[in-house]
């Protein structure tokens, strides 16, 4: 538990941690094949302009495959240590990057700073917070792919959020110091959902896919400005039993 506490201190200080080998090679390959199968079936919601294909329904379509990723055993101590039984699954989303891919700078929980201000103005509320766990299904070695964070970008409100001004936000992210990481297949990156980040393929030919679980500490109302739509309440509290 001492090691868990140290890693949680790191998460709070840096905004992210890498859990190496979170999934076994067999588990990683099984999930990779299921995400490929989802693409073959045409289950994607779309393919956007930066090269990201996304899937929002896989937990409902194949719960026996994807449910083990929710509160995954390798991540449970960290999620419980941060959120306890108030940890709620907001969404499960898979991604495939079939061609060139340079993700725009973004935050998963865009509304964090606005919601924090609202909470500070009401006596009994607490600021909502979100945590993202991303399971990587291929090696993202230097020269192939990477994930980039604004260094300690969870500690300061970016420019361009209120009102929303994407060019200003992007320029702010580019102007800051960055931390670049190269997750391996089976690794999970756990990060606070309001830290600005950007994924990319450095080699357009590489296969790149991942599965993301978004968690939130309730209460977070449905109009909170987040990249994903909440699943609701039933069955979404993995640690409440």
Buried (B, 14 or more C-beta within 10 A) or exposed (E): EEEEEEBBEEBEEBBBBBBEEBBEEEBBBBBBEBBBEBBEEEBBEEBEEBBBBBBBBBBEEBEEBBBBBBBBEBBBBBBBBBBEEBBBBBBBBBBBBBEEBBBBBBBBBBBBBBBBEBBEEEEEEEBBBBBBBBBBBBBBBEEBBBBBBBBBBBBEBBBBBEEEEEEBBBBBBEEBEBBEBBBBBBBBBBBBBBBBBBBBBBEEEBBBBBBBBBBBBBEBEEEBBBBBEBBEEEEBBBBEE
